[in-house]
Structure formats: C-alpha cells, structure tokens
Amino acid sequence: ASRQWLSPAWAQVIGNADYVREETLLKRIDELLRNSGLEVEHVRLVVEDMERKAGRPLGDKHQEIVIIHALQALRCTVLRLLTGDSHRGMAKLIAGMPLYQWFCRLQRFPVVRPPAKSTLQRYEQSVAPAHLKRLNAILVGQASGMGARSELRMNAPLNLDGFFMDTTCVEPNIHFPVDWVLLRDGTRTLIKAMLLIRRHGLKHRMPAPDSFMRSINRQCIAMAQTVRRPDARKKRKAILREMKRVAKIVRKHAGRYRQALSARRTETDLTENEAGQIIKRLDSIITQLPEAIRQAHERIIGGRRVANEQKILSLYESDIHVVVRGKARSEVEFGNTLLLCEQRQGVVVDFELFKDTAPADAQLTGQVVEKLEALFPNLRQLRQVPTLAGDRGFHSHRNGLLMAGKFFNAVASKSPHALTQQRQSKRFVAEQIRRSQTEARVSIVKRCFIGDPLRNKGFASRSIHVAWAVFAHNLWVIARLPTVQIGRKRAA
C-alpha cells in the first residue's frame, strides 16, 4: 500500500479559506489512512478476497492492478462521502481538481485518467460491510491506543470513559406508502416496460399504452382532490374501483408482452442481459400488483386495517418496515432501523443496520455491551468504570443487571420514581446532558453522510453505503481533533 506514483505538485491557492480548510482536512485524512495501517489492511483483504474467488494466487501484474484499484476505491469513496456529491458530480470534480486527484492516488503524468461515475459506483459496491467494519475497528483501536500520539499525531487518544447509544430510521427513496399510489406506481412501471419493448421492435395488439397512463394519472388527481369533501369516502371508493380496473388490464397486457419477449427476443435488437433485466422488472410488478390491489381494497373499500407485517410499503424495496418512532416530526417512519453507539468525542464505535424488523431498544443494550467489551478489552483497567448512556427506550431491569460492574448505568429509567432517584447522582445528570448531543450526532451521520433519503436500491447496497458512511464520518471526526505539531530541526 506504500506505492509511489507520478503526481506533479499542484498550484498553491492563496486567499480562499474554504479551499485551504478542505486541503488541510484531506491531507490529515491521507495521513490517518497511511499511518494507521488502514490502507495496508484494506489492500490485504481485497487481495485475499480476489485470490479466494480465483482459487489461486494472483500473478504479479494482476496483483499490481488489484492494489491500484483497491486504493482508489477506498479513497474515492471516502472523498465522495465527505463532499456529499453524486457519483456523476464526483467524477467531474476529480477530473478537474488536482487536489482530489492527489488524494485519490491518480496517475497524473503524462495524462490524467479519472474514474467514471460507473467506476465510482462499482468501487463503493465492491467492499463488503464486514470488511468496512473491520477497517472502522482498526481506526478506532489505533486512535484510542498507545500509538495515537506517535503514529497518528493526535494530541490525546480517544476518550473511552463514556459511550452513548441511540437508534434511528434510515429511510429509502420511496413514495409515501399510500395504497392507491402503489397502484399508480405499478401501472406506470408496466407501461414504461411495454413502451421499451415496443421501441425495440416487438409489438402486441393493445390500445395505446399512453392512454392507460393518462387514465391512471387522472384518477390519482381525482383521488387527491376528494380530501375534506362531504362525500369523500364514497368518491374514493368509486375512484379506486376504476383504478383497479385499469391496473388489472395493464397487468394482463404486461404479461403478454413478457411472454412475447421471452419467446421472441431474437426478433429485437436487445441483448440477452438487457431482455433479462426487462423481464425481471416485469415479473416483480406483475407478482406484487394483485396483493397491492387487495391491500388498497381492504383499507379504502373494506375499511379494514392491514397488519404491518403484511403491508406492501413499496413495489421496488422489499426489506423495509414500519418503524414507530413517536417523534414530533413524524409518528411513523418507513425504512430500516440503524443502531449507533458513539464515544465522548463523537466517533461511532459500533453500528448495526437491521434488515428485518429490529428488536426493541431495550433488547439491543446487551448487544452493545458485548460489542464494546470485544472492541475494547482494556475497559476494566480504566481508573473509573466507563459510562453507557441511552434514552428510556434502552432501559430494563435485566439491562441494569447486565451492566453491573462493567459500565456506569446512565440509561434513563422508564419509572418516574426510579428516574427521580437517578437524578440525585451528579454523574448521571452530567452523562444525560452529554447524551442529548447524540441526537445531533445521529443527524450528522444520517443527513450529511448516509443521505436522507438513502437512494441506494436494495438492502445489500444500503448496508454497504451505511458502512462506508460511518467509516468516512469517523475519519472526518478524528481528522478535526487537535494534533501534535512536529517541531522542525534548526539548520546547522
């Protein structure tokens, strides 16, 4: 990972404070990546994974290419998350900024070959979440260990006397799950797929597809305009019946086009992979649309509730759930639960994105205790028992027994009487005041690094992105901590 590359010095910029701050930050993160051993470990894991997939050791030339792309994947993805740009915008910035080219370890002589937007996306998706969690553990371990001063030039190691946990909902990029909107989404996707097939030369007798699109759009407008009318319920039922009729007709036509494309693909100019993607898209909607129609019928016409575990929240994202948060902004959110645990200076030491419906917060406390003990085996050697703080959702009698002797229990009790007794402790009050800052930390991670909403498709892609976001966030936090200045030797 200590490769040398040709990188001419870029012009010095004077008079732009924002650029100077960004340059200083990137230089500090570059120092952290090199001196902490993160690059070496990342390259080692990537090479081992490639050799495992190939079933044999890599040749020298192949290994050199793998190392180059592994380093660029690490640095380009961290840089993109630090700036908050899209893949397309990041590709353009790297192509035009010598500072970004230097940070990403791009060969700049005799010509610059920046990665394209698709390459940046492949870079991000090429690393597993477990790989990134290992890198994050190494970073936190180095920054909190004895070598923090000498190797990372930190003014002081990370403070491990207090940990603060909270959960949030990572919301994907979906429409608000209104029942009749699902019918509109499914109809629109099927019509677009049929239009695509027709453009490539395969047609089946049917009315103009655009007529169905116009019909479903008119009904959606009419449905939205029924709000606060005296006969709103009756009108909504009538409109939904018409939407159901259009959706069923479009589904039948889509099924015929799907069969035609599968049997007569050679009559079009589509490749086998392109046709496979269109068929996959059609199958997904054709399979789910009857259940979406039934769900809308139950809720709007039948007036019956549908259990959360039986609801279709999106036709395009399956691994999302109803998350009851009870927040002022929204009582209910839709997505995946994310558990975060930070230390006193804001570095996220543990995180977990749940694919299935997450357990209650009180059931997560034991998981946090186990992970903290595994990450920091020397916690018991501290002069004072470290703090573990959380809101009332993390409290239970069992958790209090679990933390006894290991952590100072600063989790707020659900019992008003017990909470009053806890407030007699000055340490508990101080830790709860500090815990309030965790709400801001969650917001920074969620909005500035993960994205709100998170636009990655599929849970696997979302979990990778969240792991990258936490890793980039920790680099950003540690890079901004005070450093030890290296004194210059006097000239003889």
Residue, then its C-alpha position, 0 to 999 in steps of 0.5 A: a500500500s506504500r506505492q509511489w506514483l507520478s503526481p506533479a505538485w499542484a498550484q498553491v491557492i492563496g486567499n480562499a479559506d474554504y479551499v485551504r480548510e478542505e486541503t488541510l482536512l484531506k491531507r490529515i485524512d491521507e495521513l490517518l489512512r497511511n499511518s494507521g495501517l488502514e490502507v495496508e489492511h484494506v489492500r490485504l483483504v481485497v487481495e485475499d478476497m480476489e485470490r479466494k474467488a480465483g482459487r489461486p494466487l494472483g500473478d504479479k501484474h494482476q496483483e499490481i492492478v488489484i492494489i491500484h484499484a483497491l486504493q482508489a476505491l477506498r479513497c474515492t469513496v471516502l472523498r465522495l462521502l465527505t463532499g456529499d456529491s453524486h457519483r456523476g458530480m464526483a467524477k467531474l470534480i476529480a477530473g478537474m481538481p488536482l487536489y482530489q486527484w492527489f488524494c485519490r492516488l491518480q496517475r497524473f503524468p503524462v495524462v490524467r485518467p479519472p474514474a467514471k461515475s460507473t467506476l465510482q459506483r462499482y468501487e463503493q459496491s465492491v467492499a463488503p460491510a464486514h470488511l468496512k467494519r473491520l477497517n472502522a475497528i482498526l481506526v478506532g483501536q489505533a486512535s484510542g491506543m498507545g500509538a495515537r500520539s506517535e503514529l497518528r499525531m493526535n494530541a490525546p487518544l480517544n476518550l473511552d470513559g463514556f459511550f452513548m447509544d441511540t437508534t434511528c430510521v434510515e429511510p429509502n427513496i420511496h413514495f409515501p406508502v399510500d395504497w392507491v399510489l402503489l397502484r399508480d406506481g405499478t401501472r406506470t412501471l408496466i407501461k414504461a416496460m411495454l413502451l421499451i419493448r415496443r421501441h425495440g421492435l416487438k409489438h402486441r395488439m393493445p390500445a395505446p399504452d399512453s392512454f392507460m397512463r393518462s387514465i391512471n394519472r387522472q384518477c390519482i388527481a381525482m383521488a387527491q382532490t376528494v380530501r375534506r369533501p362531504d362525500a369523500r369516502k364514497k368518491r374514493k371508493a368509486i375512484l379506486r374501483e376504476m383504478k383497479r380496473v385499469a391496473k388489472i388490464v395493464r397487468k394482463h397486457a404486461g404479461r403478454y408482452r413478457q411472454a412475447l419477449s421471452a419467446r421472441r427476443t431474437e426478433t429485437d435488437l436487445t441483448e440477452n442481459e438487457a431482455g433479462q433485466i426487462i423481464k425481471r422488472l416485469d415479473s416483480i410488478i406483475t407478482q406484487l400488483p394483485e396483493a397491492i390491489r387487495q391491500a388498497h381494497e381492504r383499507i379504502i373499500g373494506g375499511r379494514r386495517v392491514a397488519n404491518e407485517q403484511k403491508i406492501l410499503s413499496l413495489y421496488e424495496s422489499d426489506i423495509h418496515v414500519v418503524v414507530r418512532g413517536k417523534a414530533r416530526s413524524e409518528v411513523e417512519f418507513g425504512n430500516t432501523l440503524l443502531l449507533c453507539e458513539q464515544r465522548q468525542g463523537v466517533v461511532v464505535d459500533f453500528e448495526l443496520f437491521k434488515d428485518t424488523a429490529p428488536a426493541d431498544a431495550q433488547l439491543t443494550g446487551q448487544v452493545v455491551e458485548k460489542l464494546e467489551a470485544l472492541f475494547p478489552n482494556l475497559r476494566q483497567l480504566r481508573q473509573v468504570p466507563t459510562l453507557a448512556g441511552d434514552r428510556g427506550f434502552h432501559s430494563h431491569r435485566n439491562g441494569l443487571l447486565m451492566a453491573g460492574k462493567f459500565f456506569n448505568a446512565v440509561a434513563s429509567k422508564s419509572p418516574h420514581a426510579l428516574t427521580q432517584q437517578r437524578q440525585s447522582k451528579r454523574f448521571v445528570a452530567e452523562q444525560i446532558r452529554r447524551s442529548q448531543t447524540e441526537a445531533r450526532v445521529s443527524i450528522v451521520k444520517r443527513c450529511f453522510i448516509g443521505d436522507p433519503l438513502r437512494n441506494k436500491g436494495f438492502a445489500s447496497r444500503s448496508i454497504h453505503v451505511a458502512w462506508a458512511v460511518f467509516a468516512h464520518n469517523l475519519w472526518v471526526i478524528a481528522r478535526l481533533p487537535t494534533v501534535q505539531i512536529g517541531r522542525k530541526r534548526a539548520a546547522 
